[in-house]
Amino acid sequence: MEVLRKIFQDKFAKAAFIVLAALYIVILFADFIAPYSNTYSNRSMAYAPPSKIYTIDERGKLSRPYTYNYKREYEPALMQTVFKQDRSKKYYIKPFVKAEGYKFLGLIPTHRHLFGVDKGGELYLLGTDINGRDVFSRLLFGGRISMTVGFLSLLIVFPIGLLYGGISGYFGGIIDTLMMRFAEATMAIPSFYLLIILAAILPSGMTSIQRFMLIIVILGLIGWAGFARVVRGMVLSIKNEDFVQAEKTIGASNMRIILKHILPQTTSYVIIAMTLSVPSYILAESGLSFLGLGIQQPDASWGNMLKEAQEFTNILYRPWLLTPGVLIFIAVLSFNLLGDAIRDILDPKSQTRR
């Protein structure tokens, strides 16, 4: 609670915390908030622009929010297909509409969505992609992968790094030398290129969930070494403290001393390192998916959604396809701001060093 209080005293850290909390709440309730499912597709509306929402009617009076459907037309003068609004019928935006079925939080079957339009209407808040899929809905579902990959990878990185670094630093000598040389050899491997190689050789028939889990394992197995080295340095200084010598005197086992008394002293650093490590895993997964080696279509992640925006014509004429890149930037920046604030709170010496 004291850490949270100090975070909210820093305006940048407070903003970052609120942004991240909002992102995780939104992706948690993605099925309810998204107007369409993750599998929705209307190919006749490929690359449709964002729906225009009106609150003023034709007579200039305030009205309930409404929109018009788009219709595709070929424009001979431009020699291309354009989207024009069909103003023959209004479609009012309503809360808690009945639409495609899903399981709320994966448990409760329901058809209610946070908002939607009248039957027959189409609402694309951020336009559609090449397959006529709603970009806004896919952003929410894609965020589940892009925003959770970091924390799941940490479940592998930190237990291995803590135990490995703790054992190496505590025993020292030849054990420390051998363990650190192995860790340094692991750190010397170019991680992103290794990810590309490993992702490229995965069987083509794997589902996106299987690929996602393997990416998590790969990220975890190549990310523990640097963390282990830092933990080892901390353990080297902690193991000579009086309370550790007292534990040895009363006959406590080496593993008990490491797990119960030494490693808990690294808690502050672990929290800081976890917060600052998440952005790198988000970027790694997004990079792999952007290159087509991570999460595969039709499943969404921010990385493979951003891939569509690499074409110059899409950047110029369909800027809504850049939205996943904006969200990646916001998420990574927020984690870094929050991590810096937590470091200053838990390690006051860092402020004096700067």
DALIN-V807765 format. One record per residue. PHI is phi in whole degrees, 0 to 359 (none if undefined). OMEGA is omega in whole degrees, -180 to 180 (* if undefined). BURIAL is # if it has 16 or more other ideal C-beta (glycine too) atoms within 10 Angstrom, else .. Layout:
phi: (PHI/PHI)
omega: (OMEGA/OMEGA)
burial: (BURIAL/BURIAL)
//
This chain:
phi: (none/294/296/298/298/289/299/285/278/266/296/288/294/298/297/296/298/294/298/294/298/296/298/288/294/296/288/295/257/302/300/281/282/293/289/231/280/292/258/297/205/228/296/289/251/300/61/291/287/302/294/271/253/246/236/239/276/295/271/83/259/295/224/297/302/213/216/241/287/267/229/274/221/269/259/300/296/269/57/202/276/235/252/235/284/268/273/286/211/271/234/281/273/232/276/54/278/265/218/300/283/198/252/295/58/76/235/256/294/201/241/274/240/302/207/181/236/302/302/94/271/230/232/240/298/236/73/231/261/296/260/72/264/294/294/300/296/292/299/292/289/294/297/298/281/295/268/254/300/296/292/292/295/295/295/264/298/284/300/295/297/297/293/296/294/294/295/299/290/289/278/62/61/293/297/298/299/295/294/288/294/294/297/294/296/294/294/286/287/294/298/293/292/296/300/299/296/295/292/289/268/294/303/292/276/289/284/295/295/296/296/299/294/292/299/300/297/298/300/291/287/255/251/278/295/297/295/298/297/292/299/301/297/292/294/302/276/284/294/265/290/298/292/289/297/295/297/297/297/275/90/294/289/299/293/294/297/295/282/266/235/269/299/301/288/264/304/301/296/300/298/297/296/297/296/279/274/304/303/295/287/299/293/296/295/296/296/296/293/297/279/84/251/252/293/260/298/274/293/254/218/298/293/285/289/290/304/291/272/284/283/299/296/291/297/282/254/228/296/296/287/276/303/302/295/295/292/300/300/296/295/295/298/296/298/293/296/293/296/298/294/296/298/294/285/275/229/303/296/296/290/289/293/275)
omega: (179/178/179/180/-180/176/-178/173/177/-173/180/179/178/179/180/180/-180/180/-179/178/179/180/-177/176/-179/-179/177/-179/-176/-179/-178/-175/-177/178/-180/179/180/-178/-178/178/175/-171/177/179/180/180/175/-180/178/179/177/-178/-177/175/177/-178/-176/-180/178/-179/179/-176/170/180/178/180/176/174/174/171/-178/177/177/-179/-177/-178/180/-178/178/178/179/178/178/-179/174/-174/179/-179/175/174/-176/178/-175/176/174/-180/177/-177/-178/-179/178/176/-179/-175/178/-175/-170/178/179/177/-175/176/-175/179/179/-180/178/-180/-178/180/179/-178/179/-175/180/179/-180/179/-175/-180/179/180/-177/-176/-179/-180/-179/175/-179/-180/178/178/179/179/-174/-176/180/-176/-179/-177/179/177/180/178/176/-174/-169/174/180/-178/180/-177/-179/179/179/179/-179/-178/-177/-176/178/176/-177/178/179/-179/-179/-178/-180/177/177/178/179/177/177/179/-178/179/177/-168/-175/179/176/177/180/-179/-178/180/-178/-177/177/-180/-177/-177/-178/175/-180/179/178/178/180/-180/178/176/179/-180/-180/179/-179/-175/178/-175/-173/-169/-180/178/-180/-180/180/178/179/178/178/-179/179/179/-177/-172/179/179/-176/-176/177/178/178/178/177/-178/-178/173/178/-180/-179/-179/177/179/-179/-173/-173/-171/-177/-176/176/179/180/-174/-178/-180/-179/180/179/-178/179/-178/-178/-179/-176/-179/-179/179/175/180/180/179/-180/179/179/-180/178/180/180/-178/-179/179/-175/173/9/178/-173/162/-177/180/-178/173/-179/-179/-177/-177/-178/178/-176/-179/178/178/-175/-172/-179/-175/179/178/178/-176/177/178/178/-180/176/179/-179/-178/-179/178/-179/178/-180/178/180/178/177/-180/179/177/179/-178/-175/180/-177/-180/-179/179/-179/178/-180/*)
burial: (././././././#/././#/././#/#/./#/#/./#/#/././#/#/./#/#/././#/#/#/#/#/#/#/#/#/./#/#/./././#/./#/#/#/#/#/././././././././././././././#/#/#/#/#/././././././././././././#/././././././#/#/./#/./././#/./#/#/./#/././././././././././#/./#/#/#/./././#/#/#/#/#/#/#/#/#/././#/#/#/#/#/#/#/#/#/#/#/#/#/#/#/#/#/#/#/./#/#/#/./#/#/#/./#/#/#/#/#/#/#/#/#/#/#/./././././#/././#/#/././#/././#/././././#/./././#/././#/#/././././././././#/././#/#/././#/#/./#/#/#/#/#/#/#/#/#/#/#/#/./#/#/./#/#/././#/#/././././#/././#/./././././././././#/#/././#/#/#/./#/#/././#/#/#/#/#/#/#/#/#/#/#/#/#/#/#/#/#/#/#/#/#/#/././#/#/#/#/#/./#/#/#/#/#/#/#/#/#/#/#/././././#/./././#/./#/#/./#/#/#/./#/#/././#/#/./#/#/./#/#/#/#/#/#/#/#/#/#/./././././././.)
//
